[in-house]
Amino acid sequence: MFEVEARGKLPISVDEASAKLKGLGGKFLERRKRFSLIYMRQPTNDIKNDPVDLRIRVSNGKSEIVLKYGESGSFDNRIEVSVPIETSDFSSAVELFKLLGFTQGVVTVTDSYKFEYKDIEFVFVSTNESGPAYFEAERLTENKEDIEKERRYIMDVCTELGMEPSSQQEYIELLNSINNMPGHRFDLKKESFDSIKQRFEGYF
């Protein structure tokens, strides 16, 4: 399965975007509160185009290990593999990855609203409590040959809604602004996961 996804900074607030899509007949699917540990294989202050996107996350009390593989950008089509785990095993998964050498990365906490509109899944996301808001627009396809067609369709609907997907450079700058917010980097060689978890206990 291939994930075809567009992303961009929201020109309006998450509440305004949600109200707009509801008014156009979009189907509300869920509100999602999510805590994620996103691992970075190279210690750096900025996002690099690493094809390996490994994370452990809990969303509305349900946990999973997620690997997205492929080039990431404002428009991407990556292979995604998700392995559900018990939330009680979250700390054990963190310890497993630490033993495998994954010790640094970014903590992200998001509050998002998911809709379906014209067979596209739209998610409006507020980040790290006070960070910038952005949108994601996603469709799935089983055929690699259909990726470009799906991408054009997503672009057309986003344009209709006044939500322009970011350029690659704009998207990287958006991610860096989120990931470099104070208090959201982690290094498990210097701190324990328990100390991180205590700061975000409401997500577990």
DRENNUNU-744642 format. One line per field, with one value per residue (C-alpha): residue number from 1; residue in one letter; x, y, z. Coordinates in steps of 0.1 Angstrom, whole numbers, padded with zeros to 4 digits. Layout:
// DRENNUNU-744642
marba: [NUM	...]
torkol: [A	...]
u: [X	...]
v: [Y	...]
w: [Z	...]
This chain:
// DRENNUNU-744642
marba: [1	2	3	4	5	6	7	8	9	10	11	12	13	14	15	16	17	18	19	20	21	22	23	24	25	26	27	28	29	30	31	32	33	34	35	36	37	38	39	40	41	42	43	44	45	46	47	48	49	50	51	52	53	54	55	56	57	58	59	60	61	62	63	64	65	66	67	68	69	70	71	72	73	74	75	76	77	78	79	80	81	82	83	84	85	86	87	88	89	90	91	92	93	94	95	96	97	98	99	100	101	102	103	104	105	106	107	108	109	110	111	112	113	114	115	116	117	118	119	120	121	122	123	124	125	126	127	128	129	130	131	132	133	134	135	136	137	138	139	140	141	142	143	144	145	146	147	148	149	150	151	152	153	154	155	156	157	158	159	160	161	162	163	164	165	166	167	168	169	170	171	172	173	174	175	176	177	178	179	180	181	182	183	184	185	186	187	188	189	190	191	192	193	194	195	196	197	198	199	200	201	202	203	204]
torkol: [M	F	E	V	E	A	R	G	K	L	P	I	S	V	D	E	A	S	A	K	L	K	G	L	G	G	K	F	L	E	R	R	K	R	F	S	L	I	Y	M	R	Q	P	T	N	D	I	K	N	D	P	V	D	L	R	I	R	V	S	N	G	K	S	E	I	V	L	K	Y	G	E	S	G	S	F	D	N	R	I	E	V	S	V	P	I	E	T	S	D	F	S	S	A	V	E	L	F	K	L	L	G	F	T	Q	G	V	V	T	V	T	D	S	Y	K	F	E	Y	K	D	I	E	F	V	F	V	S	T	N	E	S	G	P	A	Y	F	E	A	E	R	L	T	E	N	K	E	D	I	E	K	E	R	R	Y	I	M	D	V	C	T	E	L	G	M	E	P	S	S	Q	Q	E	Y	I	E	L	L	N	S	I	N	N	M	P	G	H	R	F	D	L	K	K	E	S	F	D	S	I	K	Q	R	F	E	G	Y	F]
u: [0000	0013	0004	0001	0000	0002	0010	0011	0008	-0029	-0038	-0065	-0068	-0076	-0111	-0118	-0106	-0127	-0158	-0152	-0150	-0181	-0199	-0189	-0202	-0170	-0175	-0160	-0141	-0123	-0104	-0070	-0046	-0011	0023	0051	0088	0103	0138	0166	0195	0218	0221	0213	0191	0175	0155	0174	0159	0164	0143	0139	0112	0109	0086	0067	0034	0002	-0030	-0061	-0047	-0037	0000	0020	0054	0055	0081	0076	0101	0108	0115	0095	0083	0053	0041	0053	0044	0060	0056	0042	0043	0025	0028	0003	0016	0000	0004	0017	0046	0055	0085	0098	0096	0116	0142	0144	0152	0177	0196	0196	0212	0181	0185	0179	0150	0120	0090	0058	0024	-0005	-0042	-0059	-0092	-0098	-0123	-0132	-0140	-0142	-0126	-0096	-0086	-0079	-0063	-0059	-0032	-0021	0014	0034	0007	0017	0034	0022	-0009	-0008	-0029	-0024	-0044	-0040	-0052	-0040	-0033	-0022	-0007	0025	0014	-0015	0006	0009	-0029	-0037	-0013	-0029	-0064	-0053	-0037	-0069	-0091	-0066	-0066	-0104	-0103	-0077	-0051	-0019	0006	0040	0070	0097	0117	0087	0078	0113	0112	0078	0091	0122	0102	0081	0110	0132	0107	0122	0118	0109	0143	0152	0185	0180	0217	0211	0176	0153	0121	0102	0112	0099	0067	0059	0059	0032	0013	-0020	-0014	-0010]
v: [0000	0035	0066	0096	0127	0165	0188	0225	0253	0262	0297	0298	0282	0246	0255	0277	0250	0224	0246	0253	0216	0208	0235	0220	0185	0170	0140	0144	0112	0118	0141	0127	0135	0121	0118	0107	0099	0105	0091	0108	0087	0117	0142	0176	0206	0204	0178	0159	0138	0105	0078	0060	0076	0056	0065	0052	0069	0068	0082	0084	0058	0033	0027	0016	0014	0031	0029	0051	0045	0067	0103	0127	0161	0184	0157	0122	0086	0064	0028	0027	-0002	0000	-0025	-0021	-0025	-0023	0011	-0006	-0018	0017	0021	-0014	-0005	0027	0006	-0019	0009	0024	-0009	-0009	0026	0048	0074	0108	0126	0148	0147	0159	0163	0171	0178	0171	0168	0143	0146	0128	0151	0140	0106	0124	0122	0156	0162	0196	0196	0219	0211	0211	0231	0264	0255	0262	0246	0225	0202	0168	0154	0117	0089	0054	0033	-0002	0006	0026	0035	0055	0077	0107	0106	0106	0134	0156	0149	0158	0190	0200	0196	0214	0243	0243	0247	0274	0252	0251	0223	0236	0235	0211	0239	0254	0220	0214	0249	0241	0208	0225	0252	0225	0202	0230	0243	0244	0213	0189	0174	0142	0123	0091	0090	0120	0115	0087	0080	0081	0118	0126	0107	0125	0158	0145	0121	0133	0115	0080]
w: [0000	-0010	0010	-0012	0010	0007	0035	0041	0066	0074	0063	0090	0125	0130	0143	0113	0089	0106	0104	0068	0058	0079	0060	0027	0037	0050	0073	0107	0116	0149	0172	0179	0207	0199	0216	0193	0197	0163	0160	0141	0130	0125	0155	0140	0146	0112	0093	0067	0040	0057	0040	0073	0095	0127	0155	0185	0192	0212	0197	0219	0242	0214	0207	0177	0162	0128	0100	0070	0042	0013	0004	0027	0016	0011	-0014	-0007	-0014	0012	0022	0057	0082	0115	0143	0172	0207	0241	0257	0288	0266	0253	0276	0267	0230	0238	0256	0227	0203	0227	0227	0189	0190	0185	0213	0198	0182	0187	0209	0192	0207	0185	0187	0154	0137	0109	0081	0049	0020	-0017	-0008	0007	0044	0057	0090	0106	0132	0160	0173	0205	0223	0208	0175	0140	0126	0093	0072	0057	0028	0021	-0002	-0003	-0035	-0040	-0074	-0078	-0113	-0098	-0075	-0099	-0107	-0070	-0064	-0090	-0076	-0040	-0054	-0072	-0041	-0018	-0043	-0042	-0004	-0005	0011	-0009	-0003	0007	-0015	-0004	0011	0028	0043	0056	0072	0088	0103	0116	0133	0150	0159	0173	0198	0233	0253	0225	0217	0235	0241	0259	0268	0289	0302	0309	0290	0324	0328	0293	0299	0332	0312	0288	0311	0297	0264	0279]
